[in-house]
Amino acid sequence: MCPVLTVSTFNIWFDAYFADERYRALADLLAAHPADVMVFQEVTDRALDVLLAQPWIRRDYAAAAVTGRRVGNYGMLLLSRIPLSQVTYTRLPTAAHRGFLTAVLISGGTETVLCSVHLDSGKRNSALRARQFREIDAEFAHADDVVLLGDFNMRDDENSRITAPWCDVWPALRAPEPGFTEDTSINHMRCDATGKERFVRFDRVLVKGEQWRPDSVELIGTEPISPAHPRVFPSDHFGLRCVLVRNTG
């Protein structure tokens, strides 16, 4: 039985700006500290090609992906070195082809539902995000153990929507640190692309159930891809890497 489960989430930005270089840098970053389960949003066909070409991913991970025109300009990817079953993709009410990718992880005879989400963006879509999160919450109402992670696009004034039995890992472990996953004081590429400053915690890890206890969480992808490109980062988002410890009581 696996005593520790490491998970990561990364919105990798579908834009063509330095795309191949960013995707390769992302793969190198993840290879240095691979998680048991890794999920990605805004995955283009090219990003999928780059990631699935990595020898360490081909050797150690099973992949579940939904990309291409049937879900818009980009999609989602889930990589797991823990056996998977019941992999599904569910559309959400959206004008932007958003949804969630779900799989059941099987470890030591126990099951954990893992779900990668990508909710609609923009301040004007706050009410839509609330509806989307309610649908996801209802989907897993009867599941005992769930790890829900990805790009929620929620601002701080939406935090009250995340209530028990969900545990939002960053504030649970690292408050009062803000945990911004878009931070233009560090990621100049984001500011270069939009001309706007932004400090938001869009990307999150939520845990439900008694099986896993959040132990640590950290931002990843917070450095430029190389000294030669000091204003180019793996993505306009930072990713999250989270360690969960199995409760033994």
C-alpha positions as CSV (number, residue, x, y, z in Angstrom):
1,M,0.0,0.0,0.0
2,C,1.4,3.3,-1.1
3,P,1.9,5.6,2.0
4,V,2.5,8.8,0.0
5,L,0.7,10.2,-3.1
6,T,2.3,13.1,-4.9
7,V,0.2,15.0,-7.4
8,S,0.9,18.0,-9.6
9,T,-1.2,20.3,-11.8
10,F,0.0,22.8,-14.5
11,N,-1.9,25.0,-16.9
12,I,0.7,25.0,-19.6
13,W,-0.6,27.9,-21.8
14,F,-1.8,27.1,-25.3
15,D,-0.1,30.1,-26.9
16,A,2.5,29.5,-29.6
17,Y,5.0,31.9,-27.9
18,F,8.2,29.8,-27.5
19,A,5.9,26.8,-27.3
20,D,8.3,24.0,-28.0
21,E,11.0,25.5,-25.8
22,R,8.5,26.0,-23.0
23,Y,7.1,22.4,-23.3
24,R,10.6,20.9,-23.2
25,A,11.6,23.0,-20.2
26,L,8.4,21.9,-18.5
27,A,9.2,18.2,-19.2
28,D,12.7,18.7,-17.8
29,L,11.3,20.4,-14.7
30,L,8.9,17.6,-14.0
31,A,11.5,14.9,-14.7
32,A,13.6,16.3,-11.9
33,H,10.8,15.7,-9.3
34,P,8.2,13.5,-10.9
35,A,4.9,13.2,-9.2
36,D,2.8,10.0,-9.0
37,V,0.0,11.7,-10.9
38,M,0.4,14.8,-13.1
39,V,-2.4,16.7,-14.7
40,F,-2.3,19.5,-17.3
41,Q,-4.7,22.0,-18.8
42,E,-4.5,23.9,-22.1
43,V,-2.8,21.0,-23.7
44,T,-2.4,21.5,-27.4
45,D,-1.7,18.6,-29.8
46,R,1.9,19.8,-30.0
47,A,2.3,19.9,-26.2
48,L,0.9,16.4,-26.1
49,D,3.5,15.2,-28.7
50,V,6.4,16.8,-26.7
51,L,5.3,15.4,-23.4
52,L,4.5,11.9,-24.6
53,A,7.9,11.7,-26.4
54,Q,9.8,11.9,-23.1
55,P,11.4,8.5,-22.4
56,W,10.7,8.7,-18.7
57,I,7.0,9.4,-19.3
58,R,6.8,6.6,-21.9
59,R,8.5,4.2,-19.5
60,D,6.7,5.0,-16.2
61,Y,3.3,6.5,-16.9
62,A,-0.1,5.7,-18.3
63,A,-1.7,8.6,-20.1
64,A,-5.3,9.8,-20.5
65,A,-5.8,12.8,-22.7
66,V,-8.6,14.7,-24.3
67,T,-7.3,17.3,-26.9
68,G,-8.1,18.5,-30.4
69,R,-10.9,20.3,-32.0
70,R,-13.7,18.3,-30.3
71,V,-12.9,20.2,-27.1
72,G,-11.7,23.5,-28.6
73,N,-8.2,24.6,-29.3
74,Y,-6.7,22.6,-26.4
75,G,-7.6,20.0,-23.8
76,M,-6.4,18.1,-20.8
77,L,-3.8,15.4,-20.0
78,L,-3.5,13.1,-17.0
79,L,-0.3,11.0,-16.4
80,S,-0.2,8.4,-13.7
81,R,2.4,5.8,-12.6
82,I,-0.4,4.3,-10.3
83,P,-2.8,2.0,-12.1
84,L,-5.9,3.7,-13.4
85,S,-9.5,2.7,-14.1
86,Q,-12.8,4.3,-15.1
87,V,-11.2,7.2,-17.0
88,T,-13.9,9.6,-18.2
89,Y,-14.2,13.2,-19.6
90,T,-17.2,15.2,-18.6
91,R,-18.3,18.5,-20.3
92,L,-19.4,21.4,-18.1
93,P,-21.9,24.1,-19.0
94,T,-19.6,26.5,-20.8
95,A,-19.0,28.5,-24.0
96,A,-15.3,27.7,-23.8
97,H,-15.3,23.9,-24.2
98,R,-14.5,23.4,-20.5
99,G,-14.8,20.2,-18.5
100,F,-13.1,17.7,-16.1
101,L,-11.1,14.6,-16.6
102,T,-11.5,11.9,-14.0
103,A,-9.8,8.6,-13.2
104,V,-9.9,6.2,-10.3
105,L,-6.4,5.4,-8.8
106,I,-6.0,1.9,-7.4
107,S,-3.3,1.5,-4.7
108,G,-3.1,-1.2,-2.1
109,G,-6.6,-2.4,-2.7
110,T,-8.0,1.1,-2.1
111,E,-9.5,3.6,-4.6
112,T,-9.0,7.3,-4.9
113,V,-10.9,9.4,-7.4
114,L,-8.6,12.0,-9.1
115,C,-10.1,14.8,-11.1
116,S,-8.5,17.5,-13.2
117,V,-10.6,20.5,-13.8
118,H,-10.5,23.6,-16.0
119,L,-13.3,26.1,-15.2
120,D,-14.2,29.2,-17.3
121,S,-12.1,32.3,-16.9
122,G,-12.8,36.0,-16.6
123,K,-14.5,38.1,-13.9
124,R,-17.8,38.1,-15.8
125,N,-18.0,34.3,-15.6
126,S,-18.0,34.2,-11.8
127,A,-21.6,32.9,-11.7
128,L,-20.8,30.3,-14.3
129,R,-17.8,29.0,-12.3
130,A,-20.1,28.7,-9.3
131,R,-22.5,26.6,-11.4
132,Q,-19.6,24.5,-12.7
133,F,-18.2,23.9,-9.3
134,R,-21.6,22.9,-8.0
135,E,-21.9,20.3,-10.7
136,I,-18.5,18.9,-9.9
137,D,-19.3,18.8,-6.2
138,A,-22.5,16.9,-7.0
139,E,-20.7,14.5,-9.3
140,F,-18.5,13.4,-6.3
141,A,-21.0,13.7,-3.6
142,H,-21.0,10.0,-2.9
143,A,-17.3,9.4,-3.5
144,D,-15.3,8.7,-0.3
145,D,-11.9,10.0,-1.3
146,V,-11.3,12.6,-4.0
147,V,-8.3,14.7,-5.1
148,L,-9.6,17.6,-7.2
149,L,-7.0,19.8,-8.8
150,G,-6.4,22.1,-11.8
151,D,-7.2,25.6,-13.0
152,F,-10.3,26.8,-11.1
153,N,-10.0,30.4,-12.3
154,M,-11.4,31.5,-9.0
155,R,-10.5,34.8,-7.4
156,D,-10.3,35.4,-3.7
157,D,-13.8,36.7,-3.5
158,E,-15.0,33.2,-4.7
159,N,-13.1,31.2,-2.0
160,S,-16.3,30.9,0.1
161,R,-17.6,28.4,-2.5
162,I,-15.1,25.9,-1.4
163,T,-16.5,24.4,1.8
164,A,-16.3,21.2,3.8
165,P,-15.9,18.4,3.0
166,W,-13.4,19.9,0.6
167,C,-10.0,21.0,1.9
168,D,-8.2,23.7,-0.1
169,V,-4.6,22.6,0.5
170,W,-2.7,25.8,0.0
171,P,-4.5,27.9,2.7
172,A,-4.7,24.8,4.9
173,L,-1.0,24.4,4.9
174,R,0.6,27.7,4.0
175,A,-1.7,30.6,5.1
176,P,-1.1,33.5,5.1
177,E,1.2,33.1,2.0
178,P,-0.9,34.1,-1.0
179,G,0.2,31.2,-3.3
180,F,-0.3,33.2,-6.4
181,T,-0.1,31.0,-9.5
182,E,-0.2,34.0,-11.8
183,D,2.2,36.6,-10.4
184,T,3.5,39.2,-12.7
185,S,6.1,40.4,-10.2
186,I,7.9,37.2,-10.9
187,N,6.6,35.9,-14.3
188,H,7.3,38.8,-16.6
189,M,6.1,36.7,-19.6
190,R,2.6,37.0,-18.3
191,C,2.8,40.8,-18.1
192,D,4.5,41.0,-21.5
193,A,1.7,39.0,-23.1
194,T,-1.2,41.0,-21.6
195,G,0.2,44.4,-20.5
196,K,-1.5,43.9,-17.2
197,E,-0.4,43.1,-13.7
198,R,-2.1,40.0,-12.1
199,F,-1.8,38.4,-8.7
200,V,-4.3,35.5,-8.4
201,R,-4.4,31.9,-7.1
202,F,-6.2,30.3,-9.9
203,D,-4.6,26.8,-9.6
204,R,-5.6,24.7,-6.6
205,V,-5.5,21.3,-5.1
206,L,-8.6,20.2,-3.1
207,V,-8.9,17.0,-1.1
208,K,-11.9,15.2,0.2
209,G,-12.1,12.2,2.5
210,E,-10.2,10.4,5.3
211,Q,-7.7,8.4,3.2
212,W,-5.2,11.2,2.4
213,R,-3.8,14.0,4.6
214,P,-2.2,17.0,2.8
215,D,1.4,17.2,4.0
216,S,3.1,19.8,1.7
217,V,2.4,22.0,-1.3
218,E,4.7,24.1,-3.4
219,L,4.7,26.3,-6.5
220,I,6.7,24.9,-9.5
221,G,7.8,26.5,-12.7
222,T,8.7,29.8,-11.0
223,E,12.0,30.2,-12.9
224,P,12.7,31.3,-16.5
225,I,13.3,28.4,-19.0
226,S,17.0,29.4,-19.4
227,P,19.4,32.3,-18.8
228,A,19.2,33.1,-22.5
229,H,15.5,33.8,-22.1
230,P,15.0,35.5,-18.8
231,R,11.5,36.7,-19.6
232,V,10.2,33.3,-20.8
233,F,8.7,30.9,-18.3
234,P,7.3,27.4,-18.8
235,S,3.8,28.9,-18.7
236,D,1.9,32.1,-17.8
237,H,0.8,30.1,-14.7
238,F,2.9,28.5,-12.1
239,G,2.1,24.9,-11.3
240,L,1.5,23.1,-8.0
241,R,3.1,20.0,-6.5
242,C,1.4,18.5,-3.5
243,V,2.4,15.6,-1.2
244,L,-0.5,13.6,0.4
245,V,0.2,11.1,3.2
246,R,-2.1,8.2,3.8
247,N,-3.9,8.2,7.1
248,T,-3.2,5.0,9.0
249,G,-5.6,5.4,11.9
